[in-house]
Amino acid sequence: MCCIVSVLLMLGPRVAILVWWLLQPMRWSSTFNTFIWPLLGAIFLPFATMMYVLVFPNGITGLDWLWLGLALVADIAWYSGGGYGNRNRLRR
């Protein structure tokens, strides 16, 4: 199971969200009441969405806020890393 998770994370967080939703749809439906929030989360903040689904069933308390913050930092780093890596392609 660990290898599957590692491969999915290497393929991208959006693929991991899709596979996780297919494997455990009840977890996702108990976390979100509608499909629009997980869809928007998968598009714009995939790491934060995965972390929210991971910590929500027990309630968000204590260090769960730290994990959600780290996932948000991972999303920001994901987007800014792409911009930084392509900085030489811009015309000056």
N, C-alpha and C positions, 0 to 999 in steps of 0.2 A: 504494500500500500504506500509506503514511503517513496518508492521510486516513481509511482504514478503521480503523486503530488508534486514531486520535484520536476518531472517532465512537463506537467501542466503549467507550473509556474514559469518554466523556461519558455514555453510556447506563448505565454502571455496571460495576464490576469483575467482577460475577458473569456478566454477558452476555459480557464479554471472555473470561472463563475458558471458558465454554461454546463460543464460536466457536473459540477457540484449540485446545480439545480436539477439536473436530470437524475442524479443518484439519490438526492434527499429533498424532494419537492415539499414535503410536509414541514421541514425546518424553515424553508423559505416562506411558505404560506403562513406559518405561525409568527414569523418576524415581520412581514409586510402584509397589509390588508389589501393592497392593490398592486397591479403589476407595473405601474408607472414609476414608482420610486426605485425598485431594483433595476429597471431598465435605464433610468437616468444615471443611477449610481454606476452601473456597468459601463456606460459610455464615458462619463466624466471622472468618476472617482472609484476605479475598480478595487484597489487595495483597501480603501476605507469601507467599501460595501462588503467585501469578504470578511473583514474584521468585525463589522457590525453584526453580520449574520452569525459569526462565531461567538460573540459575547452576549448577544441579546437574550437568548432563552433563559439565562439565569438572572437577568436584570443587569443594568449597567450601573455598577457601583465600584468605588475604590479605584483599583489599578486598571479597571477596564477603560477608564478615560485616558490613561496613559497609552494603552494599546491602540485606541482609536486615534489618538494624536500622532503616534508613530506611523500608523497607516496613512494618515493625511500627509505627513512629511514624505513618505515613500511615493505617494501620488505626485506631489509637487516635484520631488527629485526626478521622477520618471519623465515628466513633461519638460522640466528645465534641462535635463541631461540630453534630450533630443535636440533642443535648441542650441545647447553649447557644442554638441558634436557637429552640427551643421553650420556653425558660425562662419566658416571659410567659404561657403557657397554664396554668400550675399555679395552683391556688387557694391563697391564703395565709390 
